[in-house]
Every structure is written in C-alpha cells, then in structure tokens.
Amino acid sequence: MVNTEAAVAVETLGPLTPDVQDGLDALVLQSGWNQTPQDWAFFSREGTVCVVRDVQGRIIASGAVLPHAAQVAWISMILVAPDLRGRGLGRAVFLHCLALVKAAGRTACLDATPDGQRLYSQFSFVPVYGVTRWQRAARPQVVPTTRGPELADSKTLAVLDAPLPALLEDFLARPDAACVRSSEGFAIVRRGRIAHQIGPLLALTEAGAAELMKRAAHGLAGLVFMDVPDERALLARQLRDAGFTQQRSFMRMVLGEQPPRGQTHFIHAIAGPEFG
C-alpha cells in the first residue's frame, strides 16, 4: 500500500519498457479511458511521462507533458488507480508535471473535467473555452469504409494544425487511421481502446465541418467519440441529427495569461483532451 503520510515520489520516465507500458495501459483500462499503447508511445517520444509506484513497483498514478510549438505545453493523462484515489496521488503528479512545464519556460494548458476545473483554478488556471464530448452508440458496420485512399501527407495537413505536426504524422502512420478530406478541410479518424475518435477536424466553415463529420462517421462500427468546442452550435445540431449525444464536458484552461489561440476558428473537433 501507499504511505499517504509521506511525500509522494513522482518518477519522470525515460523510454517506455514493456513492463512500464503494461502498467500505463492498466491505468487506462481501470479508468475506462480511450487511450492506446500508441498514444503512450507518442507521449514518451514527443514529451514526458511521469508516474507514481507503490512499494511493489506497480504503477498507480500517471501524468504526461506534451510540448506545443515553442511557448506552450499540455498537461494530461492524470490517472490514479481506482482503489487509491482521494489520497493526493493525482495532485502530486499534476504538480510534478506543472513544475516541468515551468522549468521549460512554457505556458501550461490542459483540458479539465468539472471536478478538475475546481482544482486547477486553485493554481491560477483560467478558462479559455468549453469542449463537449459527443458520443454515438455502437452500430453495425453496414458498408466497407473507403476513407483509406484519401490519406494525405502530414505536411499538407499541418498547414491548418501547425502546433503539433508530429501528432498528425503519428496518427496518419497508424494502420487503423484514416483521413477524410474536402475543399473545406480534413478530419482524422483513429481507433481508440473503446471507441473510434474523430479529430482533429479542421474546416473553413461549420457547414464544411458538418459534412466532414458525416463522411468520417459513415460506416464506423462500435462507439464513436468526437470532442467539439461548445461554440460550434451548427455542428452540435448536425451531431444530434446523426445520432450523437452529449457524454461529458471539458474546460480548456491556461495558466496565467492566455497564450495566442492560433487558428481556433478552423478547429471544429480537437484530437482529444489528452493532446490539446
């Protein structure tokens, strides 16, 4: 068991070993989250993964820091084993990640649940905009998907999604990913642990985004997630018409002064709260 009387020791990991990977995957499974081993590998390769272990060496809490461009870093993947929640482990990992961001001279950002928003507000994080996770229930795959031939190179797509071109490259290299393109923009679809995730979806207009959403979701079997900024009212109506329902909400938050928001008017679905 963890000695909650003592300070929590947070470890900054190097390259992921198979045993560490298994421990991180177990946290995702226990928490019912959607991340895959490929996601953890990306966090480790492009950012930093932090963990807490018990006396037997089992990973019981995690966090990740992912640099964005030159000024910003994303904090995410704050997970705690269900039987050890409420003991300050998640808070300790978060503070460790925050210290890493500050040491690098970057601005910390994150996507918070309602409970998390109350916690992060205590550390001077301020709201930027809300995001809602939309979910479509599982259904049979009635037609074969034809999205694969529409794959584009990551440099072309990164024109609209400049902060994390490496993430686009990683998504497009996955065998279960696909990219839907139009003259308006693009949407990437990838398979998560429990659901397909549509995002990022970038488009010049909401009408163009709605059409990309329909094409991306068409024929997908199983659960489908899509994380959409709350100001996208037209897309929200289209999602309801397509059988999606609201699952949960997030608040995009930043520490201190808000960083440049970039091309946010193009963003109609984010890659996921873990990626920013």
C-alpha angles and dihedrals in degrees: 000000000000117000100228091183091071128064113277113248111222117196124208107216130221122204112342117257121204091256092051091046090053091051093051092047089051090056091052091048093049091049095047092236126151103233122123135207087262089059093052090048090054092050090050095046099043101027142002132291120203128191145180119219132199122231090276091055095252114148107243102166137023145185138175138209119204120186117226117201112309105311110034137063127189122224115205148130093068097169131164129188107260095238092054102046121125093039100100097261096121091046091051093051091046092051090048091052091046090052090053091052093049092047089055091053093242134133113251119231133174145162110244133198115226090265091046092049090062090051097046092047087066088064094051097263110151129203120259104174140327127255127197125204110224119200132196116201121243117279136170119275097247098179133025112260116247098188097106098081089056093067113133131198116267094238091060093049093043090070087082097031102043101155095071113020089152089063092054090049090050093049094047091051093058113102093223095050129098136183124217114202137187138162086270099055142283145280127205121212121196136169117250129191094272105007146019111259121214109203161154091037113177124178141156094239139020090242089055090047091052091053092049090049092054092049093045093050096042112115096001114144123212129018119339125203128195124176110209131182109249093236091069096095097160092050090048090057091048091050091053090049089051092055100263122139131194112265107173143336135237134190119218106223137184132196112246119327115022114254120229107291093215119199095345093145086070094052112097097156128016124222088248137295090271093061103037 
